[in-house]
Amino acid sequence: MFFHRFEECLNCPKSIPFKGIISQETINYVIRNIIDQQTLEKINKTVVLPLHQLIAPSKNRRGHQIPRPQNSFVLYRRNLSAAINRTNDATNNLAINKTNDATNNFKFISKEAAINWLKESNEVKQLYELLADCAKQVHNIVYPHYSYKPKQKKFKHHFKVLKSSLAS
């Protein structure tokens, strides 16, 4: 096996800044303890964003709650988004019209990412799995007390009440 699992990275530096901010040094430490040098070179050839930027937890724009750890597809999508934006900036020949709002841009990139992800080789998917392991470890360092607690949608409860009242 060409990497270490993130469970082995228990001796990470504990001098982590407060409120979800993490140093590049800590991210590099996690990467070095999970991914060997040869695999890291493959990853650097594959990704557009710097690894510390790709792996760092993204800010949750929906509120003040802690964001979920990034999985392999989310990392792939972030990287693809950066690649598309970089290509568009360099050529000024936009696949996405500049007049479109961010929502359409997000939808376009997500659709492209889904199509491309299905076509990717297993080797590339394994590289993104390694990055997801790193991202999860970094997330665990930044948010040590995080636990995923999904909220039940209100309409489901309303539907159950309506269904039971119709049955009566």
N, C-alpha and C positions, 0 to 999 in steps of 0.2 A: 504494500500500500504506500502511496506517495505523499501522504499527509498525516498529520496528527489530528485527532478529534478535538473539538473545543472543550470537551470535558477535562482534557489534560492540561488546559491552560488555567490552572487554579492559582498560580503564583503571579498573576498580573499585577502591575503597579496599582496600589490603592489610592494614589494621589490624584483622584479623579475630580475635576471641577464640578461645581454644584449646578443643579437645575438642567440636566440633560446635555450639558456641554462637555465634550470630550476632547482631549488633546490628540494631536496627530501622532505624538510619541506613543500613546497608549494603543491607538489603532494599529500602528506599525508593529508594536509588541505582539498584539493578538495575531496579526497576519503572519509574523515570523514563527509563532508557535503552532500554527495550524497548517500552513502551506510551506512545502519545501521550495528551494530556490528554482529548480527546473520548472515546476508547475507555476510558480509565480511569474516566470518569464513568459510562459504561454498565456497566462491571464493578462499580462501587460500588453501583449500583442493583440489580444481580443477586445479589450475595453478601451473606450475613448476617454472616460473620466479618470482622474487620478483615484487610486484605490481608497485613500483616506476619505475622499469626498463621496465616493460611491457607497462605502460601507457605513459611514456615519449615519446614525438614525436621522431620518428626515423630520422636519417640524410638522406637527399635526395642525393642519389649518382649520380643522372643524371645531376646535375648542381648546380647552386647557387640559384635556386628558392626555395621557401618555400614549404615543403612537405604538402600533404593533410592530414587532420585529419584521424586517424585510425578508421575504422568501426569495427563491431563485428567480422566479418570473418577475417580481417587482424590481429586482436589481437589473435584470435583462432589459426591462422596459425603461428604467431610468437611463441606462447606458444608450439604448436606441434613441431615446429622446435627445440626449446630448449629441449623438452622432448626427441626427437629422438637423438639429439647430445649428451645429457647427458647419454642416454642408450648406445649409441655406444661407448662413452668414457669409461663407466664403464665395459662393457663386452668385448670390442674389437672384437665382432662378428658383423661386420658391415652389415646392410641391404643395405647400399650404399657403393659401393667400394671406397676406399680412393683414387684410381687413377682417379676416375671421377672428372671432374671439377665442379666448383661451380654452373654452369648453370644446369647441370644434377641433382645435389643435390637439387637445387631450384625447378626444374620441378617435381622431385619425391615427395618432401615435399608438394608442392602445390596440386598435384594430391591426395595424401593421405589426406590432409586437406579437400579437397572438398568432398571426399567420406565419411570421418568421420563426417563432418559438417552435411551432410544430414541425418546421422544416430543418431545424438545427440538429446537428449530430449529437450523439450521446456524449461525446467527449466535451463539447461546448457546454452541454447541460450539466455535466459533472463539475466543470470549472465554476459555473454559477452556483452549484450546490455548495462548493467549498466557500465561495464568497458569502453565501447565505449563512453558513456555519460561523464565519467570521463576524458577520453582521449581527447574528444572534448573540454571540459572546460579547460584542461591544455593547449591544442593547442591555444585556444582563449586568454589565459593569455600570452603565449610565443609570439604569433604572433597576436597582437590585430588588425592589419589592414589587415589581410588576407582575400581575397575573391577569390573563385574559378573562374578562367577564362580559360576555355578550348580553346585550339588553334585548328583551323580547319586544317585538313590534306590538304596538297598541291595537292595530286593526285585527290581529289574530285573536286577541281576547274578545274583541267586539264581535267577530265572526262566530266564535264559539257560543257566546251568549245569544246571539241572534238565531243560530242553528238550534240551540236547545229550546228557545221559546217557540220556534216554529214546530218543533217535534211534539210539543205539549198539546 
